[in-house]
């Protein structure tokens, strides 16, 4: 940066030698004058410094203020595998992270740059902007009720990351006073599926209750921006819609993985791609705790319907197999060929949300060939 000060009137004339000395001498001012100014103008400028050190770096100050304004203080309640998984992203993006759990994870927290508090009172007294519940589904309610929320700021944002949505939404609305904000979310990935990247992985969210005021709306946007910056596919969706879709996808996936796990499948020298997919399904689902699977069933009212549909589909499939087997046996025993148009086939079940048929022979039907 250049700094200029007026020179004194009637300065000594500058010869080429003296001019060079003025520009090169480390302790002298640098004099710049045009030829006209040298002869006719007594008001000239002097460079007193080049890139002079300033009392503060304004650019750095502005940058730091911007970073501070976008930084959140996030408290993670339930610092198990998933809580630690999220904390890494929060820290990576420059947010301040606190953690609390009934298990002492202080050593892991220190390695991640997270402040760990074994006492929830100490955690709440840090006045975090956001509290993220990363507990298991079945322990959400007791953990929330034990939090000393009276020590929090009155407009603190509460966030859950559970695999069911209507259940935590209802618990939040019942337990939390109306001056607290509520955001229900579900990252549709975990430490295994998201270990390399979150790019294009779905992140579902529902702004259940957000108070008036730009600061509160901005805080929600800043929190959601964490996942958007990581490349997530952001999916706004009501809690009811989420649970309906999740029962037909996530719960069925976990159910099939648990069933296959009971079969104790082993890898073979002649694995097909399809069989490899089944083995991967078992590995991905069985690695989660049974509490998670039980929570998907217990706290999603749509899960029971999916179990009934699965049972009906399996019974219908068995009847189709056995029906074809009986036809083959009849032909072998009696030499009769079944009349055309009487082949029994698997009937399609109604779509999700429609009434299910009774588990009887109505699950299969005859198809007439025209």
Secondary structure, DSSP 8 states (H G I E B T S, - for coil): -EEEEE--SS-----HHHHHHHHH-TTS-EEE--HHHHHH-S--EEEEEES---SS-HHHHHHHHHHHHT--EEEEES-SHHHHHHHHHHHHTT-EEEEE-SS--HHHHHHHT-EE-SSHHHHHTT--SEEEE-S-TTTHHHHHHHS-GGGS-TT-EEEE--S-SHHHHHHHHHHS-TTSEEEEEEES--TTTTSS--TT-EEEEEEEE--SSHHHHHHHHHHHHHHHHTT-EEEE--HHHHHHHHIIIIIHHHHHHHHHHHTT----TT--HHHHHHHHHHHHHHTS-HHHHHHHHHT-TTHHHHHHHHHHHHHHHHHHHHHHHHHHHHHHHH-----TT--EEE-----TTS----SSGGGEEE----
